[in-house]
């Protein structure tokens, strides 16, 4: 039975009442840049009872994964209903109940390629924030050329024996499970012979090592697999491999379209950070040094405002396209433009802040480390150069030189 009305105006009223009644006022009144993101997982420690209660309330009615089927813990909302839900969340200044690579990346892959047993086992745990995932794609010798992964999985009868390493594995030291690309056929061409595997991070032989970056902290880790035994089945009908064995590249490409669209979404300005969800012009105008009196800064700020709004509308349009069958290689365009726009945003902030912006604990707070972090945006999920290559060859269909 549907939890919410299908009629748009009635649904809006229901969602507005839900947020007002279930999202503690302390969360809605807190400045966006002071909120701690809720990542969930077995080891997650809630920042407050309010954060825990908000997650549980949303999970109970499927709103942590609004578009997913209710059988897997979602709310089964239509695209129009999801838009209304997001609008009312912004209007109420309500934080996301949980953020998760399981929601952004693994979930869509399981919905498309997973068995019914895999979906009914893992997806509800993701929506309830009970399991935290990390992504095992890049390796020291396989970054932009991802199909060259060498982490190998040897067939040992009832289990796979995994050896190799991954790098830039975000939050691997805090994750419960990892979805990883492993080579199950070493004789096949590099795009063949790869499988998409689910591995428990508590398995013997799995170790992680955080990588500290110039910003002073980092979510990135190295992940090592030393004779890790992964059962071929976690239960009846629940293989440790998603999709077909040796066809993991199909799953990987599908997942990357969601990852790139998600990364590109940061370009619309919806992210928090030092801006706290505010537009560039409003943020700069709030400073006491009259920076917006500078005509160059003012012009660049307004250009960014317009470009950010255009990016937001583009994401909405492609969201509608995804409902009708996916965005395919267009995700490369979203990823490229979104990340480059976000880099422009922080370059302007650093210029506007002058010497103060370089201080790590001055009036501009976290600006310097956030600016440094944006440099990774054009690398993670596929470099800007790779995105341009995809756009030229597969979107514009330009001839190879």
N, C-alpha and C positions, 0 to 999 in steps of 0.2 A: 504494500500500500504506500503511495507517495507520501513523503513527510511534509511536503509543501505544495501549495496551490500552483497549478500550471498557468493561471491567469496572471499576467505580468504585474498589474497594479496591486492585486491581493498579495502576490508573492513579495513585492517590495515592502508592503506593510508588515508581513510576517517576518521577513529578515530584519527589518528595522527594529521590531519588537524583540526579536531574538538577541540581537547584539546588545540592545539596551539592557535586557534582563540578565544576560549570561556573561557579558564581558565586564569584568570588574572595573569600576570607574578609575581606580588607581592606574590601570594599564592605559586607559584612553586619555588620561590627563598627563601622563608621562611624556616628556619630549621624545620624539622619535629617535634622536641620536643617543639617548640614554637607555633605551630598552635593550635588554639582552635577548638575542635571538634564541628561540627554543628549538633545539635540534633533535631532542628526543633520544631514545636508545636506552639500553639496559643500564648504562653508567651515567645517564644524564641526571644532573642535580638541578631541580627547578630553582629559579631565582627567587620565587615567592609562591605562596599558596595561590595567589591570583593567577599566576602563569599556568600552574597545574590545572586549576579549575577551568580556565578558558580552553585549554587543550581538550580536556575531558568533555566539556560541553559541546564543542564543535565535532569531536570524534563521534560522539553519541548519535548525531544526526547526519554524519557523513560530510560535514563541511570542511574537513581538512583536505579532501579530494573531491571537490564539488562535481566534476564531470564523470567520475568513475561510476560504474554500476553499483547499486546498493548491495548487491550480493558480495562485493569485495570491499565493503566499508565506505563506499562513496555515497554521494547524495543524488546521483543520476540527474543532475540539472541539465537543462538545455543550454546552448551557447548564450541565448538571450538572458536566461536566469543567472548564469554565471556572471555576465556583465553587470547585472543589477546587484548581485551579491558583492562584487568588487567595489562598485560605486558606493554602496552603503557602508562597507568597511572603511573606505577612505573618508566618507562624510562623518563617520563616528570616531575617526582616528583610532580605530581598533587595530591592534597588531596582528600579524599572521599567527595563528595558533601553533604552527610548527613548520619548520623548513627542513627539507630532506632531499638528498640525492635519490632516495627511494621514490619520492613524489615526482621529482623533476625528470628523472632519467630511467631508473630501473622499472618503475611502475608501467610507463608506456610501453617499454620493451616486453614486459611480461604479458600485458594485455594483448599485444600483437602476436607474440611468439610462444608464450608459456602454455604449459598444459593446465587443465582445469585444477589439478592438484596443486601445482605450483602457485597458481593465482589465489586459490582459496586459503592456502597456508601463509603466503608471504604478504599479500596485499593488505589484508585487514590489520596485520601487525604494523605495516607502514603507516596506515591512516590513523592508527591509535598512538603513534609515536613510540612504539615499543621496541623498534629495531632500527638501528642506524647503519647505513651503507656507505661504502666508499668505492671509488672506481679504479680498477686496475687495468689501465690501457697503456700509457706511455712507459717506455723502458729506456735505459741509458743509451741504447743503440737503435731505438725505434720511437721517434717522437712524431715529427711531421710525416714520416714514412711509416705510419702505424702498422701497415700490413707486414712489416718485417719483424714483428714480435718473435722473441726466441724463448720466452718462458715456456717450458715443455711439460706436457702431461703424458706420462707413460702408462699404458694399459697394463694393470696388474691383476686382471680378472674381476674381482669385486670392487676394486677401487682404482683411482688414478694416483700416480706418484708425481707431485709437482715440484719442479726445481727451476729457479730463475729469480728475477727481481723486477720490480716496477719502481718508477720514480715520479715525483710530483703527484703522489697519491694524497689528495686533500683529505685531511682529518683521519688518516688511516690509524693513527694512534688512539683515536676515540671511537672508531667504528666497531660494530658487532660482526658484520659480514662484508665481503667484498665481491663485486661482480667483475670478473677478469677475463681478458682474452688470453688464451693459452694455445700452444701449438700441439695438436693431437695427431698430426700426420706430417712428419718432417720431410717426407719425400715429395709432397704435393707443392705446386706453385704457391708463392707466398700468400696470395689472397684466398687460396684454398687451404684446407688442413688446419684452420683456426676454429676453435670452439669457444663459446661464451659460457663461462662456468661460474657457479655460485659457491663461495668458499667461506666457511666459518673462520673468523679471525682468531678464535681461541684454539684452532687446530695446532697440534704440536708441530713446531718447525716454522711457524709464521712469526716474524719479528718486524718491528718498525723502527725507524730512526727519523725524528723530525729534522727538517732542513731550515735553518735560520736564514732569513733573507736580510737585505739591506734595511728593510723597514723596521727591523728589530724583533719581529715575530713572524710566524708563518703558519698557515694551515698545512703546508706541504710536508710530505714524508717520503722516505725511501721505504719500500716494503720488500722483504726477502722471504723466499720460499725454499726451505732446505728439507728435502725429502718429506714433503707434506702429503699425508694420505687423505684423499678426498673420496668419500664413498660415491659409487656410481648412482646410488639412489638414497635419498633421505627418507624414504618411505614408499609405499606402493604408489606407483604412477608419478613419483616426484623425483625426477632425474636431477642430478647436480648440473646438467647441461641444459641451457635454454635453447630451444629450437633444435635443429638437426646437428649431430656431430659433424665436425669439419665444415659447417656452414655458418660459423659464428660471425663471419664478416657481414652477413645479411643483417644480423641482430645489431652488430656494432654500428653500421651505417644508420639504421633506424634510430638508435639511441642518440647518435651524434646530432641528428636533426633537431631533437628536443633540447639537447645540451646547448647547441649553438643559438637556438632561438631564445633560450633562457638567459645565456650570457649577453646576447644582444639586447635583451630587455632592459639592461642597466642603462642603456643609452637614452631611454625615454625620460630619465630623471626620476623614476619612481623609487629608486633605492634611497636608503637613509644616509648614513655617513654624516659628515659635517653639515650638509645641507638640511638634514633632518626632514627630508621630503618636500622642502620648500623649493620654489623656482630660483634660478640663479639671480634674477633681478631683485626679488624680495629679500634674498639672503644678503646680497651686497648692500642693499638700501638700509638693512637693519644695523649695519656697522656704524660706529660713531665717527669714523674718520672721513666721511663724505666722499667715499671712493667713487660713487656714482656721478659725481660732478665732473669726473674725467670723461670727456667725450669718446675717447677710444675704448675705455673700459665699458662705458654705457652701451656703445654700439655693439661690442662683442657679446655683452651679456644678453642683449635683446636678440641678436642673431642665434645665440644658443637656446634662448627660450623658444623661438620659432622652430628651430630644428628639432628640439626635444619634443615639442607638441606634434610635429610632423611624424617623428619616429613613433610616438605613442599611437597615433592614428594608423600608421602603417602596421604596427603590431596587432591592432584590433582587426584590420582588414585581413591579415594573414591568419589570425585566429579563426575568422569565419571561413577562410579557405581550407584550413586544417580540418574543420568539421565536415567539409565536403570531400575530403580525400587526402589531406596532408599538404605540406608545403615543399617537400622534396629538397632540391638543391637551392631553393630560394632561402633556406635557412642560412646559407653562406652569406647572402647579402645582408640579412638581418644581423648576423654575428659581426660581420666586417664593419658595417656602418655604426652599429650600436657601440662597439668597443672603441672605435676611433672617435666617436662623439663624446664618450665618457672621458677619454684622454684629453680632448679639447677642453672639457668642462674643468678639469683639475688644473690644466695649464693656466687657464684664466684665473682661477682662484689663487694659484701661487703668484701670478703676476700682480693681482690686486692686493695681496697681502704683503708684498715686498719682503723686507727683512723679517717681519713678524711671522710670516708664513713658514719660515725655515725653523722656527722654534718648535720643539716637540711638546712642550707643555705651556705654551704662551696663549695669547688671546684667541689664536686660531686652532687651539686644541689639537685634534688628531689629523689636521690637514696634511702635514708633511708625510707621515706614513701612508695615508690614504692615496696621496699623489703617487708615491712610489709603487703602491700596490696596483694602480691602474695600468702600469707598464705590462703586467702579466696578463691583462685582459686580451691583448692582441696576440698572445701566445697560446694560452689555454684553450682547449676545444678546437685547436687548429689555428695556425698562425695567420696573420692578415695576408701574408704572401700566398699561402695555400688557399685561403678563401677567394682571393682575386683570381687565382688559377682556375678554381672551380667555377666561378662566375663567368670567366671568359670562355671556358670550354663547354660547360654543361648548361649554362643559362643563356648566354649570348651566342653560343655555338660558333665562336670565332675559329678560324683555321689555326693549326699549330704552326709555329714559325720553323 
